[in-house]
Structures are given as structure tokens and as C-alpha cells.
Amino acid sequence: MPQELVIYGVYLPPSLVVGTLALLLAYATALGLNRAGLSQFFAAPGLVFAAMTVLYFVAVGTFLIPV
């Protein structure tokens, strides 16, 4: 059973922290792909961003912060 995370006296659900971290990681990856010019090879970049967010959510939720 996941516990709440306490950050500066504020109780946060672990899925909120994992989701925020996953969104930031997906954004950083998308920026890297854009700068490298690799995003032009994707037919639907928005769907790729959503898929990266879900993959990062699962990875972070599994290995760093159990959800």
C-alpha cells in the first residue's frame, strides 16, 4: 500500500509526484529529440509525447517511487 509523500509539510499522493516527474522527463526527451532533428520522423509527435509520458510513469512508478 503506497504511503503519502511529505514535502515541506504537504502530503502528496505518490501518483502525483510520479506523474509530474514523468511529464518533466518526457518534456526533456522531446526537447532533445527536437534539437537533434529526430522528431521529424514521427507521424504524430503528440502521441509520441503521450506514449513517452506513460512509459516514464511506469518506469518511475516501478523503480523509484512505488505507486
PDBQT receptor file of N, H, CA, C and O in Angstrom, charges set to zero:
ATOM      1  N   MET A   1       0.839  -1.175   0.000  1.00  0.00    +0.000 N 
ATOM      2  CA  MET A   1       0.000   0.000   0.000  1.00  0.00    +0.000 C 
ATOM      3  C   MET A   1       0.881   1.235   0.000  1.00  0.00    +0.000 C 
ATOM      4  O   MET A   1       1.683   1.417   0.916  1.00  0.00    +0.000 OA
ATOM      5  N   PRO A   2       0.750   2.091  -1.012  1.00  0.00    +0.000 N 
ATOM      6  CA  PRO A   2       1.584   3.289  -1.065  1.00  0.00    +0.000 C 
ATOM      7  C   PRO A   2       1.245   4.272   0.058  1.00  0.00    +0.000 C 
ATOM      8  O   PRO A   2       0.093   4.404   0.471  1.00  0.00    +0.000 OA
ATOM      9  N   GLN A   3       2.242   4.928   0.516  1.00  0.00    +0.000 N 
ATOM     10  H   GLN A   3       3.178   4.821   0.180  1.00  0.00    +0.000 HD
ATOM     11  CA  GLN A   3       2.096   5.937   1.561  1.00  0.00    +0.000 C 
ATOM     12  C   GLN A   3       2.124   7.322   0.910  1.00  0.00    +0.000 C 
ATOM     13  O   GLN A   3       2.588   7.479  -0.219  1.00  0.00    +0.000 OA
ATOM     14  N   GLU A   4       1.631   8.304   1.623  1.00  0.00    +0.000 N 
ATOM     15  H   GLU A   4       1.254   8.177   2.540  1.00  0.00    +0.000 HD
ATOM     16  CA  GLU A   4       1.732   9.670   1.128  1.00  0.00    +0.000 C 
ATOM     17  C   GLU A   4       3.169  10.146   1.279  1.00  0.00    +0.000 C 
ATOM     18  O   GLU A   4       3.886   9.727   2.187  1.00  0.00    +0.000 OA
ATOM     19  N   LEU A   5       3.573  11.020   0.382  1.00  0.00    +0.000 N 
ATOM     20  H   LEU A   5       2.991  11.361  -0.356  1.00  0.00    +0.000 HD
ATOM     21  CA  LEU A   5       4.888  11.636   0.466  1.00  0.00    +0.000 C 
ATOM     22  C   LEU A   5       4.732  12.998   1.123  1.00  0.00    +0.000 C 
ATOM     23  O   LEU A   5       3.800  13.740   0.811  1.00  0.00    +0.000 OA
ATOM     24  N   VAL A   6       5.633  13.325   2.022  1.00  0.00    +0.000 N 
ATOM     25  H   VAL A   6       6.390  12.723   2.276  1.00  0.00    +0.000 HD
ATOM     26  CA  VAL A   6       5.582  14.605   2.710  1.00  0.00    +0.000 C 
ATOM     27  C   VAL A   6       6.697  15.482   2.163  1.00  0.00    +0.000 C 
ATOM     28  O   VAL A   6       7.877  15.156   2.293  1.00  0.00    +0.000 OA
ATOM     29  N   ILE A   7       6.316  16.591   1.552  1.00  0.00    +0.000 N 
ATOM     30  H   ILE A   7       5.357  16.856   1.447  1.00  0.00    +0.000 HD
ATOM     31  CA  ILE A   7       7.286  17.561   1.030  1.00  0.00    +0.000 C 
ATOM     32  C   ILE A   7       6.978  18.897   1.668  1.00  0.00    +0.000 C 
ATOM     33  O   ILE A   7       5.956  19.513   1.364  1.00  0.00    +0.000 OA
ATOM     34  N   TYR A   8       7.852  19.350   2.550  1.00  0.00    +0.000 N 
ATOM     35  H   TYR A   8       8.682  18.850   2.797  1.00  0.00    +0.000 HD
ATOM     36  CA  TYR A   8       7.693  20.610   3.289  1.00  0.00    +0.000 C 
ATOM     37  C   TYR A   8       6.354  20.675   4.029  1.00  0.00    +0.000 C 
ATOM     38  O   TYR A   8       5.696  21.715   4.046  1.00  0.00    +0.000 OA
ATOM     39  N   GLY A   9       5.965  19.566   4.631  1.00  0.00    +0.000 N 
ATOM     40  H   GLY A   9       6.499  18.721   4.616  1.00  0.00    +0.000 HD
ATOM     41  CA  GLY A   9       4.745  19.532   5.424  1.00  0.00    +0.000 C 
ATOM     42  C   GLY A   9       3.464  19.365   4.634  1.00  0.00    +0.000 C 
ATOM     43  O   GLY A   9       2.377  19.425   5.207  1.00  0.00    +0.000 OA
ATOM     44  N   VAL A  10       3.567  19.156   3.321  1.00  0.00    +0.000 N 
ATOM     45  H   VAL A  10       4.450  19.107   2.855  1.00  0.00    +0.000 HD
ATOM     46  CA  VAL A  10       2.390  18.964   2.479  1.00  0.00    +0.000 C 
ATOM     47  C   VAL A  10       2.340  17.496   2.069  1.00  0.00    +0.000 C 
ATOM     48  O   VAL A  10       3.302  16.967   1.512  1.00  0.00    +0.000 OA
ATOM     49  N   TYR A  11       1.216  16.844   2.346  1.00  0.00    +0.000 N 
ATOM     50  H   TYR A  11       0.435  17.274   2.799  1.00  0.00    +0.000 HD
ATOM     51  CA  TYR A  11       1.055  15.444   1.983  1.00  0.00    +0.000 C 
ATOM     52  C   TYR A  11       0.624  15.337   0.523  1.00  0.00    +0.000 C 
ATOM     53  O   TYR A  11      -0.367  15.936   0.106  1.00  0.00    +0.000 OA
ATOM     54  N   LEU A  12       1.391  14.560  -0.247  1.00  0.00    +0.000 N 
ATOM     55  H   LEU A  12       2.196  14.073   0.092  1.00  0.00    +0.000 HD
ATOM     56  CA  LEU A  12       1.097  14.385  -1.664  1.00  0.00    +0.000 C 
ATOM     57  C   LEU A  12       0.937  12.902  -1.974  1.00  0.00    +0.000 C 
ATOM     58  O   LEU A  12       1.668  12.073  -1.432  1.00  0.00    +0.000 OA
ATOM     59  N   PRO A  13      -0.017  12.562  -2.846  1.00  0.00    +0.000 N 
ATOM     60  CA  PRO A  13      -0.124  11.165  -3.258  1.00  0.00    +0.000 C 
ATOM     61  C   PRO A  13       1.062  10.802  -4.155  1.00  0.00    +0.000 C 
ATOM     62  O   PRO A  13       1.534  11.644  -4.920  1.00  0.00    +0.000 OA
ATOM     63  N   PRO A  14       1.544   9.573  -4.071  1.00  0.00    +0.000 N 
ATOM     64  CA  PRO A  14       2.715   9.205  -4.866  1.00  0.00    +0.000 C 
ATOM     65  C   PRO A  14       2.465   9.283  -6.369  1.00  0.00    +0.000 C 
ATOM     66  O   PRO A  14       3.394   9.560  -7.127  1.00  0.00    +0.000 OA
ATOM     67  N   SER A  15       1.239   9.048  -6.816  1.00  0.00    +0.000 N 
ATOM     68  H   SER A  15       0.484   8.824  -6.200  1.00  0.00    +0.000 HD
ATOM     69  CA  SER A  15       0.971   9.118  -8.250  1.00  0.00    +0.000 C 
ATOM     70  C   SER A  15       1.109  10.542  -8.786  1.00  0.00    +0.000 C 
ATOM     71  O   SER A  15       1.467  10.726  -9.950  1.00  0.00    +0.000 OA
ATOM     72  N   LEU A  16       0.832  11.551  -7.961  1.00  0.00    +0.000 N 
ATOM     73  H   LEU A  16       0.541  11.402  -7.016  1.00  0.00    +0.000 HD
ATOM     74  CA  LEU A  16       1.009  12.935  -8.390  1.00  0.00    +0.000 C 
ATOM     75  C   LEU A  16       2.485  13.244  -8.595  1.00  0.00    +0.000 C 
ATOM     76  O   LEU A  16       2.857  13.886  -9.577  1.00  0.00    +0.000 OA
ATOM     77  N   VAL A  17       3.326  12.789  -7.675  1.00  0.00    +0.000 N 
ATOM     78  H   VAL A  17       3.024  12.267  -6.877  1.00  0.00    +0.000 HD
ATOM     79  CA  VAL A  17       4.760  13.027  -7.783  1.00  0.00    +0.000 C 
ATOM     80  C   VAL A  17       5.330  12.267  -8.977  1.00  0.00    +0.000 C 
ATOM     81  O   VAL A  17       6.129  12.813  -9.737  1.00  0.00    +0.000 OA
ATOM     82  N   VAL A  18       4.924  11.016  -9.143  1.00  0.00    +0.000 N 
ATOM     83  H   VAL A  18       4.275  10.572  -8.526  1.00  0.00    +0.000 HD
ATOM     84  CA  VAL A  18       5.412  10.202 -10.259  1.00  0.00    +0.000 C 
ATOM     85  C   VAL A  18       4.937  10.793 -11.588  1.00  0.00    +0.000 C 
ATOM     86  O   VAL A  18       5.705  10.846 -12.548  1.00  0.00    +0.000 OA
ATOM     87  N   GLY A  19       3.700  11.231 -11.652  1.00  0.00    +0.000 N 
ATOM     88  H   GLY A  19       3.075  11.189 -10.872  1.00  0.00    +0.000 HD
ATOM     89  CA  GLY A  19       3.175  11.830 -12.882  1.00  0.00    +0.000 C 
ATOM     90  C   GLY A  19       3.887  13.114 -13.257  1.00  0.00    +0.000 C 
ATOM     91  O   GLY A  19       4.178  13.348 -14.430  1.00  0.00    +0.000 OA
ATOM     92  N   THR A  20       4.168  13.944 -12.268  1.00  0.00    +0.000 N 
ATOM     93  H   THR A  20       3.931  13.754 -11.315  1.00  0.00    +0.000 HD
ATOM     94  CA  THR A  20       4.894  15.186 -12.536  1.00  0.00    +0.000 C 
ATOM     95  C   THR A  20       6.304  14.905 -13.022  1.00  0.00    +0.000 C 
ATOM     96  O   THR A  20       6.782  15.532 -13.967  1.00  0.00    +0.000 OA
ATOM     97  N   LEU A  21       6.965  13.960 -12.374  1.00  0.00    +0.000 N 
ATOM     98  H   LEU A  21       6.577  13.450 -11.606  1.00  0.00    +0.000 HD
ATOM     99  CA  LEU A  21       8.316  13.600 -12.784  1.00  0.00    +0.000 C 
ATOM    100  C   LEU A  21       8.323  12.979 -14.178  1.00  0.00    +0.000 C 
ATOM    101  O   LEU A  21       9.219  13.257 -14.975  1.00  0.00    +0.000 OA
ATOM    102  N   ALA A  22       7.337  12.145 -14.478  1.00  0.00    +0.000 N 
ATOM    103  H   ALA A  22       6.609  11.919 -13.831  1.00  0.00    +0.000 HD
ATOM    104  CA  ALA A  22       7.238  11.538 -15.801  1.00  0.00    +0.000 C 
ATOM    105  C   ALA A  22       6.991  12.596 -16.874  1.00  0.00    +0.000 C 
ATOM    106  O   ALA A  22       7.559  12.519 -17.964  1.00  0.00    +0.000 OA
ATOM    107  N   LEU A  23       6.157  13.571 -16.573  1.00  0.00    +0.000 N 
ATOM    108  H   LEU A  23       5.696  13.633 -15.688  1.00  0.00    +0.000 HD
ATOM    109  CA  LEU A  23       5.885  14.639 -17.534  1.00  0.00    +0.000 C 
ATOM    110  C   LEU A  23       7.140  15.469 -17.808  1.00  0.00    +0.000 C 
ATOM    111  O   LEU A  23       7.416  15.827 -18.953  1.00  0.00    +0.000 OA
ATOM    112  N   LEU A  24       7.894  15.770 -16.756  1.00  0.00    +0.000 N 
ATOM    113  H   LEU A  24       7.670  15.480 -15.826  1.00  0.00    +0.000 HD
ATOM    114  CA  LEU A  24       9.135  16.528 -16.932  1.00  0.00    +0.000 C 
ATOM    115  C   LEU A  24      10.175  15.738 -17.731  1.00  0.00    +0.000 C 
ATOM    116  O   LEU A  24      10.866  16.301 -18.580  1.00  0.00    +0.000 OA
ATOM    117  N   LEU A  25      10.285  14.445 -17.462  1.00  0.00    +0.000 N 
ATOM    118  H   LEU A  25       9.724  13.987 -16.772  1.00  0.00    +0.000 HD
ATOM    119  CA  LEU A  25      11.227  13.612 -18.217  1.00  0.00    +0.000 C 
ATOM    120  C   LEU A  25      10.820  13.495 -19.688  1.00  0.00    +0.000 C 
ATOM    121  O   LEU A  25      11.677  13.542 -20.571  1.00  0.00    +0.000 OA
ATOM    122  N   ALA A  26       9.531  13.344 -19.956  1.00  0.00    +0.000 N 
ATOM    123  H   ALA A  26       8.835  13.305 -19.239  1.00  0.00    +0.000 HD
ATOM    124  CA  ALA A  26       9.055  13.264 -21.338  1.00  0.00    +0.000 C 
ATOM    125  C   ALA A  26       9.286  14.584 -22.063  1.00  0.00    +0.000 C 
ATOM    126  O   ALA A  26       9.639  14.601 -23.242  1.00  0.00    +0.000 OA
ATOM    127  N   TYR A  27       9.084  15.687 -21.354  1.00  0.00    +0.000 N 
ATOM    128  H   TYR A  27       8.797  15.674 -20.396  1.00  0.00    +0.000 HD
ATOM    129  CA  TYR A  27       9.328  17.007 -21.960  1.00  0.00    +0.000 C 
ATOM    130  C   TYR A  27      10.809  17.187 -22.303  1.00  0.00    +0.000 C 
ATOM    131  O   TYR A  27      11.148  17.699 -23.370  1.00  0.00    +0.000 OA
ATOM    132  N   ALA A  28      11.685  16.762 -21.389  1.00  0.00    +0.000 N 
ATOM    133  H   ALA A  28      11.409  16.346 -20.522  1.00  0.00    +0.000 HD
ATOM    134  CA  ALA A  28      13.124  16.869 -21.644  1.00  0.00    +0.000 C 
ATOM    135  C   ALA A  28      13.534  15.980 -22.817  1.00  0.00    +0.000 C 
ATOM    136  O   ALA A  28      14.378  16.366 -23.625  1.00  0.00    +0.000 OA
ATOM    137  N   THR A  29      12.943  14.803 -22.908  1.00  0.00    +0.000 N 
ATOM    138  H   THR A  29      12.257  14.490 -22.251  1.00  0.00    +0.000 HD
ATOM    139  CA  THR A  29      13.241  13.913 -24.029  1.00  0.00    +0.000 C 
ATOM    140  C   THR A  29      12.743  14.509 -25.342  1.00  0.00    +0.000 C 
ATOM    141  O   THR A  29      13.433  14.430 -26.358  1.00  0.00    +0.000 OA
ATOM    142  N   ALA A  30      11.565  15.098 -25.331  1.00  0.00    +0.000 N 
ATOM    143  H   ALA A  30      11.004  15.162 -24.505  1.00  0.00    +0.000 HD
ATOM    144  CA  ALA A  30      11.020  15.723 -26.539  1.00  0.00    +0.000 C 
ATOM    145  C   ALA A  30      11.885  16.901 -26.978  1.00  0.00    +0.000 C 
ATOM    146  O   ALA A  30      12.111  17.097 -28.172  1.00  0.00    +0.000 OA
ATOM    147  N   LEU A  31      12.367  17.685 -26.013  1.00  0.00    +0.000 N 
ATOM    148  H   LEU A  31      12.183  17.525 -25.043  1.00  0.00    +0.000 HD
ATOM    149  CA  LEU A  31      13.273  18.779 -26.372  1.00  0.00    +0.000 C 
ATOM    150  C   LEU A  31      14.553  18.258 -27.006  1.00  0.00    +0.000 C 
ATOM    151  O   LEU A  31      15.046  18.820 -27.984  1.00  0.00    +0.000 OA
ATOM    152  N   GLY A  32      15.086  17.181 -26.444  1.00  0.00    +0.000 N 
ATOM    153  H   GLY A  32      14.685  16.725 -25.649  1.00  0.00    +0.000 HD
ATOM    154  CA  GLY A  32      16.300  16.579 -27.015  1.00  0.00    +0.000 C 
ATOM    155  C   GLY A  32      16.067  16.056 -28.422  1.00  0.00    +0.000 C 
ATOM    156  O   GLY A  32      16.908  16.232 -29.304  1.00  0.00    +0.000 OA
ATOM    157  N   LEU A  33      14.923  15.413 -28.631  1.00  0.00    +0.000 N 
ATOM    158  H   LEU A  33      14.240  15.271 -27.914  1.00  0.00    +0.000 HD
ATOM    159  CA  LEU A  33      14.596  14.924 -29.973  1.00  0.00    +0.000 C 
ATOM    160  C   LEU A  33      14.410  16.075 -30.956  1.00  0.00    +0.000 C 
ATOM    161  O   LEU A  33      14.820  15.972 -32.113  1.00  0.00    +0.000 OA
ATOM    162  N   ASN A  34      13.799  17.166 -30.511  1.00  0.00    +0.000 N 
ATOM    163  H   ASN A  34      13.466  17.250 -29.572  1.00  0.00    +0.000 HD
ATOM    164  CA  ASN A  34      13.609  18.324 -31.383  1.00  0.00    +0.000 C 
ATOM    165  C   ASN A  34      14.939  18.965 -31.749  1.00  0.00    +0.000 C 
ATOM    166  O   ASN A  34      15.156  19.337 -32.902  1.00  0.00    +0.000 OA
ATOM    167  N   ARG A  35      15.826  19.095 -30.775  1.00  0.00    +0.000 N 
ATOM    168  H   ARG A  35      15.651  18.793 -29.838  1.00  0.00    +0.000 HD
ATOM    169  CA  ARG A  35      17.132  19.710 -31.053  1.00  0.00    +0.000 C 
ATOM    170  C   ARG A  35      17.988  18.845 -31.959  1.00  0.00    +0.000 C 
ATOM    171  O   ARG A  35      18.760  19.365 -32.764  1.00  0.00    +0.000 OA
ATOM    172  N   ALA A  36      17.859  17.527 -31.837  1.00  0.00    +0.000 N 
ATOM    173  H   ALA A  36      17.232  17.105 -31.184  1.00  0.00    +0.000 HD
ATOM    174  CA  ALA A  36      18.622  16.618 -32.684  1.00  0.00    +0.000 C 
ATOM    175  C   ALA A  36      17.986  16.461 -34.064  1.00  0.00    +0.000 C 
ATOM    176  O   ALA A  36      18.597  15.886 -34.965  1.00  0.00    +0.000 OA
ATOM    177  N   GLY A  37      16.773  16.963 -34.236  1.00  0.00    +0.000 N 
ATOM    178  H   GLY A  37      16.276  17.430 -33.504  1.00  0.00    +0.000 HD
ATOM    179  CA  GLY A  37      16.086  16.876 -35.514  1.00  0.00    +0.000 C 
ATOM    180  C   GLY A  37      15.441  15.524 -35.762  1.00  0.00    +0.000 C 
ATOM    181  O   GLY A  37      15.089  15.209 -36.898  1.00  0.00    +0.000 OA
ATOM    182  N   LEU A  38      15.280  14.728 -34.728  1.00  0.00    +0.000 N 
ATOM    183  H   LEU A  38      15.566  14.985 -33.805  1.00  0.00    +0.000 HD
ATOM    184  CA  LEU A  38      14.708  13.402 -34.896  1.00  0.00    +0.000 C 
ATOM    185  C   LEU A  38      13.186  13.386 -34.811  1.00  0.00    +0.000 C 
ATOM    186  O   LEU A  38      12.562  12.387 -35.168  1.00  0.00    +0.000 OA
ATOM    187  N   SER A  39      12.588  14.458 -34.352  1.00  0.00    +0.000 N 
ATOM    188  H   SER A  39      13.095  15.269 -34.062  1.00  0.00    +0.000 HD
ATOM    189  CA  SER A  39      11.134  14.480 -34.218  1.00  0.00    +0.000 C 
ATOM    190  C   SER A  39      10.432  14.578 -35.573  1.00  0.00    +0.000 C 
ATOM    191  O   SER A  39       9.224  14.353 -35.657  1.00  0.00    +0.000 OA
ATOM    192  N   GLN A  40      11.160  14.906 -36.618  1.00  0.00    +0.000 N 
ATOM    193  H   GLN A  40      12.141  15.089 -36.549  1.00  0.00    +0.000 HD
ATOM    194  CA  GLN A  40      10.545  14.983 -37.936  1.00  0.00    +0.000 C 
ATOM    195  C   GLN A  40      10.178  13.609 -38.490  1.00  0.00    +0.000 C 
ATOM    196  O   GLN A  40       9.411  13.510 -39.448  1.00  0.00    +0.000 OA
ATOM    197  N   PHE A  41      10.716  12.561 -37.898  1.00  0.00    +0.000 N 
ATOM    198  H   PHE A  41      11.339  12.641 -37.119  1.00  0.00    +0.000 HD
ATOM    199  CA  PHE A  41      10.444  11.210 -38.365  1.00  0.00    +0.000 C 
ATOM    200  C   PHE A  41       9.189  10.606 -37.745  1.00  0.00    +0.000 C 
ATOM    201  O   PHE A  41       8.814   9.487 -38.097  1.00  0.00    +0.000 OA
ATOM    202  N   PHE A  42       8.537  11.310 -36.842  1.00  0.00    +0.000 N 
ATOM    203  H   PHE A  42       8.841  12.219 -36.556  1.00  0.00    +0.000 HD
ATOM    204  CA  PHE A  42       7.319  10.825 -36.208  1.00  0.00    +0.000 C 
ATOM    205  C   PHE A  42       6.105  11.400 -36.936  1.00  0.00    +0.000 C 
ATOM    206  O   PHE A  42       6.057  12.592 -37.239  1.00  0.00    +0.000 OA
ATOM    207  N   ALA A  43       5.131  10.540 -37.210  1.00  0.00    +0.000 N 
ATOM    208  H   ALA A  43       5.171   9.572 -36.964  1.00  0.00    +0.000 HD
ATOM    209  CA  ALA A  43       3.921  10.992 -37.897  1.00  0.00    +0.000 C 
ATOM    210  C   ALA A  43       3.031  11.803 -36.965  1.00  0.00    +0.000 C 
ATOM    211  O   ALA A  43       2.381  12.756 -37.395  1.00  0.00    +0.000 OA
ATOM    212  N   ALA A  44       2.999  11.428 -35.688  1.00  0.00    +0.000 N 
ATOM    213  H   ALA A  44       3.527  10.654 -35.338  1.00  0.00    +0.000 HD
ATOM    214  CA  ALA A  44       2.156  12.118 -34.714  1.00  0.00    +0.000 C 
ATOM    215  C   ALA A  44       2.988  12.397 -33.458  1.00  0.00    +0.000 C 
ATOM    216  O   ALA A  44       2.993  11.591 -32.527  1.00  0.00    +0.000 OA
ATOM    217  N   PRO A  45       3.698  13.544 -33.430  1.00  0.00    +0.000 N 
ATOM    218  CA  PRO A  45       4.569  13.834 -32.287  1.00  0.00    +0.000 C 
ATOM    219  C   PRO A  45       3.819  13.940 -30.963  1.00  0.00    +0.000 C 
ATOM    220  O   PRO A  45       4.385  13.633 -29.913  1.00  0.00    +0.000 OA
ATOM    221  N   GLY A  46       2.569  14.365 -30.990  1.00  0.00    +0.000 N 
ATOM    222  H   GLY A  46       2.109  14.614 -31.843  1.00  0.00    +0.000 HD
ATOM    223  CA  GLY A  46       1.789  14.459 -29.761  1.00  0.00    +0.000 C 
ATOM    224  C   GLY A  46       1.533  13.093 -29.140  1.00  0.00    +0.000 C 
ATOM    225  O   GLY A  46       1.573  12.934 -27.920  1.00  0.00    +0.000 OA
ATOM    226  N   LEU A  47       1.270  12.111 -29.994  1.00  0.00    +0.000 N 
ATOM    227  H   LEU A  47       1.237  12.240 -30.985  1.00  0.00    +0.000 HD
ATOM    228  CA  LEU A  47       1.060  10.752 -29.496  1.00  0.00    +0.000 C 
ATOM    229  C   LEU A  47       2.372  10.158 -28.970  1.00  0.00    +0.000 C 
ATOM    230  O   LEU A  47       2.365   9.399 -28.001  1.00  0.00    +0.000 OA
ATOM    231  N   VAL A  48       3.469  10.496 -29.594  1.00  0.00    +0.000 N 
ATOM    232  H   VAL A  48       3.474  11.112 -30.381  1.00  0.00    +0.000 HD
ATOM    233  CA  VAL A  48       4.773  10.027 -29.117  1.00  0.00    +0.000 C 
ATOM    234  C   VAL A  48       5.060  10.630 -27.747  1.00  0.00    +0.000 C 
ATOM    235  O   VAL A  48       5.581   9.946 -26.865  1.00  0.00    +0.000 OA
ATOM    236  N   PHE A  49       4.726  11.897 -27.563  1.00  0.00    +0.000 N 
ATOM    237  H   PHE A  49       4.303  12.452 -28.280  1.00  0.00    +0.000 HD
ATOM    238  CA  PHE A  49       4.918  12.539 -26.260  1.00  0.00    +0.000 C 
ATOM    239  C   PHE A  49       4.048  11.873 -25.197  1.00  0.00    +0.000 C 
ATOM    240  O   PHE A  49       4.507  11.633 -24.080  1.00  0.00    +0.000 OA
ATOM    241  N   ALA A  50       2.801  11.577 -25.538  1.00  0.00    +0.000 N 
ATOM    242  H   ALA A  50       2.429  11.772 -26.445  1.00  0.00    +0.000 HD
ATOM    243  CA  ALA A  50       1.913  10.901 -24.590  1.00  0.00    +0.000 C 
ATOM    244  C   ALA A  50       2.427   9.505 -24.257  1.00  0.00    +0.000 C 
ATOM    245  O   ALA A  50       2.373   9.081 -23.103  1.00  0.00    +0.000 OA
ATOM    246  N   ALA A  51       2.924   8.792 -25.260  1.00  0.00    +0.000 N 
ATOM    247  H   ALA A  51       2.968   9.137 -26.198  1.00  0.00    +0.000 HD
ATOM    248  CA  ALA A  51       3.463   7.455 -25.023  1.00  0.00    +0.000 C 
ATOM    249  C   ALA A  51       4.717   7.514 -24.147  1.00  0.00    +0.000 C 
ATOM    250  O   ALA A  51       4.903   6.667 -23.273  1.00  0.00    +0.000 OA
ATOM    251  N   MET A  52       5.574   8.508 -24.377  1.00  0.00    +0.000 N 
ATOM    252  H   MET A  52       5.423   9.196 -25.087  1.00  0.00    +0.000 HD
ATOM    253  CA  MET A  52       6.767   8.660 -23.536  1.00  0.00    +0.000 C 
ATOM    254  C   MET A  52       6.372   8.974 -22.099  1.00  0.00    +0.000 C 
ATOM    255  O   MET A  52       6.999   8.480 -21.161  1.00  0.00    +0.000 OA
ATOM    256  N   THR A  53       5.346   9.785 -21.921  1.00  0.00    +0.000 N 
ATOM    257  H   THR A  53       4.837  10.186 -22.683  1.00  0.00    +0.000 HD
ATOM    258  CA  THR A  53       4.877  10.106 -20.573  1.00  0.00    +0.000 C 
ATOM    259  C   THR A  53       4.390   8.854 -19.854  1.00  0.00    +0.000 C 
ATOM    260  O   THR A  53       4.705   8.650 -18.681  1.00  0.00    +0.000 OA
ATOM    261  N   VAL A  54       3.632   8.023 -20.540  1.00  0.00    +0.000 N 
ATOM    262  H   VAL A  54       3.377   8.188 -21.492  1.00  0.00    +0.000 HD
ATOM    263  CA  VAL A  54       3.137   6.781 -19.938  1.00  0.00    +0.000 C 
ATOM    264  C   VAL A  54       4.294   5.836 -19.620  1.00  0.00    +0.000 C 
ATOM    265  O   VAL A  54       4.320   5.226 -18.551  1.00  0.00    +0.000 OA
ATOM    266  N   LEU A  55       5.247   5.712 -20.537  1.00  0.00    +0.000 N 
ATOM    267  H   LEU A  55       5.226   6.207 -21.405  1.00  0.00    +0.000 HD
ATOM    268  CA  LEU A  55       6.399   4.834 -20.295  1.00  0.00    +0.000 C 
ATOM    269  C   LEU A  55       7.236   5.326 -19.117  1.00  0.00    +0.000 C 
ATOM    270  O   LEU A  55       7.676   4.525 -18.291  1.00  0.00    +0.000 OA
ATOM    271  N   TYR A  56       7.455   6.619 -19.036  1.00  0.00    +0.000 N 
ATOM    272  H   TYR A  56       7.098   7.269 -19.707  1.00  0.00    +0.000 HD
ATOM    273  CA  TYR A  56       8.200   7.162 -17.899  1.00  0.00    +0.000 C 
ATOM    274  C   TYR A  56       7.408   6.997 -16.597  1.00  0.00    +0.000 C 
ATOM    275  O   TYR A  56       7.995   6.743 -15.546  1.00  0.00    +0.000 OA
ATOM    276  N   PHE A  57       6.096   7.137 -16.661  1.00  0.00    +0.000 N 
ATOM    277  H   PHE A  57       5.619   7.343 -17.516  1.00  0.00    +0.000 HD
ATOM    278  CA  PHE A  57       5.266   6.940 -15.468  1.00  0.00    +0.000 C 
ATOM    279  C   PHE A  57       5.417   5.516 -14.938  1.00  0.00    +0.000 C 
ATOM    280  O   PHE A  57       5.579   5.305 -13.736  1.00  0.00    +0.000 OA
ATOM    281  N   VAL A  58       5.363   4.555 -15.836  1.00  0.00    +0.000 N 
ATOM    282  H   VAL A  58       5.231   4.726 -16.812  1.00  0.00    +0.000 HD
ATOM    283  CA  VAL A  58       5.500   3.155 -15.427  1.00  0.00    +0.000 C 
ATOM    284  C   VAL A  58       6.902   2.892 -14.892  1.00  0.00    +0.000 C 
ATOM    285  O   VAL A  58       7.059   2.216 -13.875  1.00  0.00    +0.000 OA
ATOM    286  N   ALA A  59       7.922   3.419 -15.565  1.00  0.00    +0.000 N 
ATOM    287  H   ALA A  59       7.795   3.968 -16.391  1.00  0.00    +0.000 HD
ATOM    288  CA  ALA A  59       9.305   3.175 -15.138  1.00  0.00    +0.000 C 
ATOM    289  C   ALA A  59       9.593   3.823 -13.782  1.00  0.00    +0.000 C 
ATOM    290  O   ALA A  59      10.162   3.183 -12.897  1.00  0.00    +0.000 OA
ATOM    291  N   VAL A  60       9.206   5.075 -13.620  1.00  0.00    +0.000 N 
ATOM    292  H   VAL A  60       8.744   5.594 -14.339  1.00  0.00    +0.000 HD
ATOM    293  CA  VAL A  60       9.454   5.768 -12.351  1.00  0.00    +0.000 C 
ATOM    294  C   VAL A  60       8.605   5.157 -11.245  1.00  0.00    +0.000 C 
ATOM    295  O   VAL A  60       9.074   5.001 -10.118  1.00  0.00    +0.000 OA
ATOM    296  N   GLY A  61       7.372   4.813 -11.553  1.00  0.00    +0.000 N 
ATOM    297  H   GLY A  61       6.991   4.939 -12.469  1.00  0.00    +0.000 HD
ATOM    298  CA  GLY A  61       6.496   4.208 -10.563  1.00  0.00    +0.000 C 
ATOM    299  C   GLY A  61       6.944   2.820 -10.147  1.00  0.00    +0.000 C 
ATOM    300  O   GLY A  61       6.639   2.376  -9.040  1.00  0.00    +0.000 OA
ATOM    301  N   THR A  62       7.659   2.134 -11.014  1.00  0.00    +0.000 N 
ATOM    302  H   THR A  62       7.907   2.494 -11.913  1.00  0.00    +0.000 HD
ATOM    303  CA  THR A  62       8.136   0.796 -10.693  1.00  0.00    +0.000 C 
ATOM    304  C   THR A  62       9.456   0.826  -9.946  1.00  0.00    +0.000 C 
ATOM    305  O   THR A  62       9.632   0.096  -8.970  1.00  0.00    +0.000 OA
ATOM    306  N   PHE A  63      10.384   1.662 -10.390  1.00  0.00    +0.000 N 
ATOM    307  H   PHE A  63      10.241   2.254 -11.183  1.00  0.00    +0.000 HD
ATOM    308  CA  PHE A  63      11.746   1.589  -9.865  1.00  0.00    +0.000 C 
ATOM    309  C   PHE A  63      12.086   2.641  -8.814  1.00  0.00    +0.000 C 
ATOM    310  O   PHE A  63      12.866   2.354  -7.906  1.00  0.00    +0.000 OA
ATOM    311  N   LEU A  64      11.531   3.847  -8.902  1.00  0.00    +0.000 N 
ATOM    312  H   LEU A  64      10.897   4.080  -9.639  1.00  0.00    +0.000 HD
ATOM    313  CA  LEU A  64      11.927   4.907  -7.968  1.00  0.00    +0.000 C 
ATOM    314  C   LEU A  64      10.928   5.105  -6.829  1.00  0.00    +0.000 C 
ATOM    315  O   LEU A  64      11.280   4.997  -5.654  1.00  0.00    +0.000 OA
ATOM    316  N   ILE A  65       9.696   5.392  -7.189  1.00  0.00    +0.000 N 
ATOM    317  H   ILE A  65       9.410   5.479  -8.143  1.00  0.00    +0.000 HD
ATOM    318  CA  ILE A  65       8.651   5.663  -6.195  1.00  0.00    +0.000 C 
ATOM    319  C   ILE A  65       7.528   4.665  -6.428  1.00  0.00    +0.000 C 
ATOM    320  O   ILE A  65       6.787   4.801  -7.401  1.00  0.00    +0.000 OA
ATOM    321  N   PRO A  66       7.381   3.673  -5.570  1.00  0.00    +0.000 N 
ATOM    322  CA  PRO A  66       6.328   2.677  -5.822  1.00  0.00    +0.000 C 
ATOM    323  C   PRO A  66       4.928   3.291  -5.728  1.00  0.00    +0.000 C 
ATOM    324  O   PRO A  66       4.586   3.952  -4.747  1.00  0.00    +0.000 OA
ATOM    325  N   VAL A  67       4.144   3.060  -6.754  1.00  0.00    +0.000 N 
ATOM    326  H   VAL A  67       4.422   2.523  -7.551  1.00  0.00    +0.000 HD
ATOM    327  CA  VAL A  67       2.780   3.585  -6.809  1.00  0.00    +0.000 C 
ATOM    328  C   VAL A  67       1.809   2.473  -6.519  1.00  0.00    +0.000 C 
ATOM    329  O   VAL A  67       0.598   2.696  -6.514  1.00  0.00    +0.000 OA
TER     330      VAL A  67
